[in-house]
Structures are given as structure tokens and as C-alpha cells.
Amino acid sequence: MLRHLSADAGAVLTDPTPLNPWPVYDLHSHTRASDGLLTPEELVLRAVGHRVGVLAITDHDTVDGIPSAREAIARHQLPLQLIAGVEISSLWENHEIHIVGLGVATEHPELTAFLKEQTDRRQARAELIAERLEKAHIPGSLAGAMALAEGGAITRGHFARFLIAQGKADNMAQVFKNYLARGKTGYAPPQWCTIKQAIDAIHHSGGRAVLAHPGRYGLSAKWLKRLIAHFSEEGGDAMEVAQCQQAPNERTQLARYAQDYQLAASQGSDFHQPCPWIELGKKLWLPGGVEAVWLRFPEIAQV
């Protein structure tokens, strides 16, 4: 959630009319290839059921879910356009920042090599998390997380689900607060790539780089603007403006920042699993006055 935005909260865009209400674009979603609960086939079927017309699958540091999704769309003859994507974890000023790549060539050798490095970093972090939980008398967490990942990229979400199953917490928010957040028992500092390295990997594979969910990093308005400026200076192309759940005025404020830093605007549910408040295509629209990423970069849907 954005904090300390009072100075800019009253900003009004020149045209409040939402852009392109149909088809619905959802450009941020996850499958079992990372920490989503649905298979790629289940995800694309659900997207169509929720009237999504264009879907990007953006698993964490992997594109392994894309081929299965494409096959399912063809086999079921779904009226759904799939954008090949990825969500790359990066590090900036000691904050973990996520960069979404849209329209990437999934078999590009540079992207493949880069994602292998990210996978190695992710595995090393998982082992460190498990080691710290073991010292806190919570054994078996690495094996448990790996079993939940089912061969996909291991994330803190898998550790959270393991801890819930062990009765250590009742829900994801509680388990992160008590075990996996910075300074807690099972926290391990990430060793991700830089924002520039993430952007370069996306660009080399023919994609466009999008700053993911800017309002979720717990940054003040001052620091958030520094992040967006840095992202733009390093060659970033767009930023997410619209999500299912946002604080009052957040969408308008993020749209203003997109304008200020000449970035295109994106939207996405960041869907991981069925739940009442985050759903594929739900409440996804862009305020007027911004340029949608699919309009500025129509090639992202042609890979």
C-alpha cells in the first residue's frame, strides 16, 4: 500500500474515462510453474470464464508454464490471446523489486541463461530459509516447500503454505508477519539481480519491461518516485497502474507517476489462486490520460 501520498493524492488526470474496457487485459498471473495453485490449463480456462480476452502468464523467474498454456488454448479452442511473460525478482536499495517482462521469446538463449542464474539464486535462498527455520525447531521445511512447488520455482509462498500446514499460522499474511518477513525467524535476504540486469534480459529476448505492483513495496511517495525514476532511467518501458485491490486514490496516483516518467501503463491481477478479493480480470481498467502498454507496444502480443 502506498504511504505518505497526501501531497499528491488530489491529483486529477485530464480524462478519468477508463481505457479499453473490452477485451479485458490481465497482464500479471501465476501458475504452478512458480507459486500459483492452478496448472497453466486451469488458469487459461478460468481466465476465459472471467471474460479475460488477453492474458499474460508471468511466473517468478521462469517461463515453464507458457508451452502448456499455449497447448491448452489450442486444444480447447479458447477465445484467449496469450502473452508470454515472466516476473523477475531484482534488488534495489535493499528492497526486493519485481520486474514483469511482457512478450518475451521464451526460448531465447540469453533469457534462458539469465533465468537459470535466477533459479540458482532462488534455490540458495530457499536453503538458507530452511536452515534458519531448522534452527527455530521447525524441521523439514525445504522438503515441504519443494513438494508444494512440484518441480516449479520455489518461493517464500511455498514455505508459507508449508508453515500453515504445520499449524504455525492460520493464513498467508500471518505466516509472513511472524516467520518470513524481514527480521523474522525464517527471513533470508535476497541476492537477486539488479533492475538494469532484469530490464536488459527482457529486452534482449524481445520483451518489454514493466515495474510490477509499485504500491506494494511499502515505500513513501518520495522513495517510490526515486524507484520509478531509476526504473525509467535504466530503460524500463511501463509500470503497473491498475490491480484488483488498491488503496483509495492509488490508481490515480500511479497513473500520474506513469505520465510524469513517460512510462506506459499496465494492469494485472497478480492472480495466484482463487479467492474473493483477487480474481482474474477483476476491476482492471486504466484511468484516462495514460497510454496502455498494449497500445504503445503492440508487438508484445505477437510472440
Solvent accessible surface area in square Angstrom, and as a share of the most:
residue,aa,sasa,rsa
1,M,146,0.65
2,L,17,0.08
3,R,115,0.42
4,H,128,0.57
5,L,25,0.12
6,S,101,0.65
7,A,99,0.77
8,D,45,0.24
9,A,35,0.27
10,G,65,0.63
11,A,31,0.24
12,V,117,0.67
13,L,10,0.05
14,T,125,0.72
15,D,64,0.33
16,P,104,0.66
17,T,80,0.46
18,P,59,0.37
19,L,47,0.23
20,N,59,0.30
21,P,103,0.64
22,W,141,0.49
23,P,48,0.30
24,V,25,0.14
25,Y,31,0.12
26,D,0,0.00
27,L,2,0.01
28,H,0,0.00
29,S,0,0.00
30,H,0,0.00
31,T,0,0.00
32,R,97,0.35
33,A,15,0.11
34,S,1,0.01
35,D,23,0.12
36,G,2,0.02
37,L,55,0.27
38,L,27,0.13
39,T,40,0.23
40,P,19,0.12
41,E,54,0.24
42,E,73,0.33
43,L,0,0.00
44,V,0,0.00
45,L,73,0.37
46,R,72,0.26
47,A,0,0.00
48,V,42,0.24
49,G,61,0.59
50,H,74,0.33
51,R,159,0.58
52,V,4,0.02
53,G,14,0.13
54,V,6,0.04
55,L,0,0.00
56,A,0,0.00
57,I,1,0.01
58,T,0,0.00
59,D,2,0.01
60,H,17,0.07
61,D,2,0.01
62,T,15,0.09
63,V,20,0.11
64,D,110,0.57
65,G,3,0.03
66,I,1,0.01
67,P,78,0.49
68,S,58,0.37
69,A,0,0.00
70,R,93,0.34
71,E,87,0.39
72,A,0,0.00
73,I,24,0.12
74,A,74,0.58
75,R,129,0.47
76,H,74,0.33
77,Q,159,0.71
78,L,28,0.14
79,P,106,0.67
80,L,14,0.07
81,Q,82,0.36
82,L,22,0.11
83,I,1,0.01
84,A,0,0.00
85,G,0,0.00
86,V,0,0.00
87,E,1,0.00
88,I,0,0.00
89,S,1,0.01
90,S,0,0.00
91,L,53,0.27
92,W,25,0.09
93,E,106,0.48
94,N,103,0.53
95,H,58,0.26
96,E,38,0.17
97,I,0,0.00
98,H,28,0.12
99,I,0,0.00
100,V,1,0.00
101,G,0,0.00
102,L,1,0.00
103,G,0,0.00
104,V,0,0.00
105,A,36,0.28
106,T,21,0.12
107,E,155,0.70
108,H,48,0.22
109,P,100,0.63
110,E,89,0.40
111,L,0,0.00
112,T,74,0.43
113,A,58,0.45
114,F,24,0.10
115,L,14,0.07
116,K,117,0.50
117,E,88,0.39
118,Q,0,0.00
119,T,62,0.36
120,D,70,0.36
121,R,70,0.26
122,R,18,0.07
123,Q,59,0.26
124,A,61,0.48
125,R,24,0.09
126,A,3,0.03
127,E,84,0.37
128,L,58,0.29
129,I,3,0.01
130,A,12,0.10
131,E,89,0.40
132,R,88,0.32
133,L,0,0.00
134,E,95,0.43
135,K,148,0.63
136,A,37,0.28
137,H,160,0.72
138,I,10,0.05
139,P,90,0.57
140,G,42,0.41
141,S,2,0.01
142,L,46,0.23
143,A,71,0.55
144,G,16,0.15
145,A,0,0.00
146,M,93,0.42
147,A,73,0.57
148,L,59,0.29
149,A,3,0.02
150,E,114,0.51
151,G,82,0.79
152,G,20,0.19
153,A,15,0.12
154,I,16,0.08
155,T,12,0.07
156,R,63,0.23
157,G,10,0.10
158,H,1,0.01
159,F,1,0.01
160,A,0,0.00
161,R,60,0.22
162,F,20,0.08
163,L,0,0.00
164,I,51,0.26
165,A,84,0.65
166,Q,99,0.44
167,G,63,0.61
168,K,81,0.34
169,A,9,0.07
170,D,118,0.61
171,N,75,0.38
172,M,71,0.32
173,A,79,0.61
174,Q,63,0.28
175,V,0,0.00
176,F,56,0.23
177,K,141,0.60
178,N,69,0.36
179,Y,41,0.16
180,L,0,0.00
181,A,35,0.27
182,R,127,0.46
183,G,72,0.69
184,K,92,0.39
185,T,61,0.35
186,G,0,0.00
187,Y,25,0.09
188,A,0,0.00
189,P,60,0.37
190,P,10,0.06
191,Q,129,0.57
192,W,18,0.06
193,C,3,0.02
194,T,69,0.40
195,I,2,0.01
196,K,98,0.42
197,Q,89,0.39
198,A,0,0.00
199,I,0,0.00
200,D,44,0.23
201,A,8,0.06
202,I,0,0.00
203,H,63,0.28
204,H,98,0.44
205,S,4,0.02
206,G,48,0.46
207,G,3,0.03
208,R,71,0.26
209,A,0,0.00
210,V,1,0.00
211,L,0,0.00
212,A,0,0.00
213,H,13,0.06
214,P,2,0.01
215,G,2,0.02
216,R,102,0.37
217,Y,32,0.12
218,G,33,0.31
219,L,9,0.05
220,S,25,0.16
221,A,11,0.08
222,K,123,0.52
223,W,93,0.33
224,L,0,0.00
225,K,69,0.29
226,R,105,0.38
227,L,0,0.00
228,I,0,0.00
229,A,24,0.19
230,H,54,0.24
231,F,0,0.00
232,S,33,0.21
233,E,139,0.62
234,E,50,0.22
235,G,34,0.32
236,G,10,0.10
237,D,14,0.07
238,A,0,0.00
239,M,0,0.00
240,E,2,0.01
241,V,0,0.00
242,A,0,0.00
243,Q,3,0.01
244,C,7,0.04
245,Q,101,0.45
246,Q,45,0.20
247,A,22,0.17
248,P,124,0.78
249,N,88,0.45
250,E,8,0.04
251,R,28,0.10
252,T,44,0.26
253,Q,4,0.02
254,L,1,0.00
255,A,0,0.00
256,R,65,0.24
257,Y,3,0.01
258,A,0,0.00
259,Q,53,0.23
260,D,74,0.39
261,Y,50,0.19
262,Q,136,0.60
263,L,6,0.03
264,A,0,0.00
265,A,0,0.00
266,S,1,0.01
267,Q,5,0.02
268,G,0,0.00
269,S,1,0.01
270,D,11,0.06
271,F,0,0.00
272,H,48,0.21
273,Q,70,0.31
274,P,58,0.36
275,C,32,0.19
276,P,105,0.66
277,W,132,0.46
278,I,34,0.17
279,E,18,0.08
280,L,2,0.01
281,G,13,0.13
282,K,68,0.29
283,K,124,0.52
284,L,15,0.08
285,W,98,0.34
286,L,0,0.00
287,P,7,0.04
288,G,1,0.01
289,G,37,0.36
290,V,14,0.08
291,E,73,0.33
292,A,0,0.00
293,V,0,0.00
294,W,15,0.05
295,L,94,0.47
296,R,83,0.30
297,F,23,0.10
298,P,73,0.46
299,E,62,0.28
300,I,2,0.01
301,A,27,0.21
302,Q,140,0.62
303,V,76,0.43
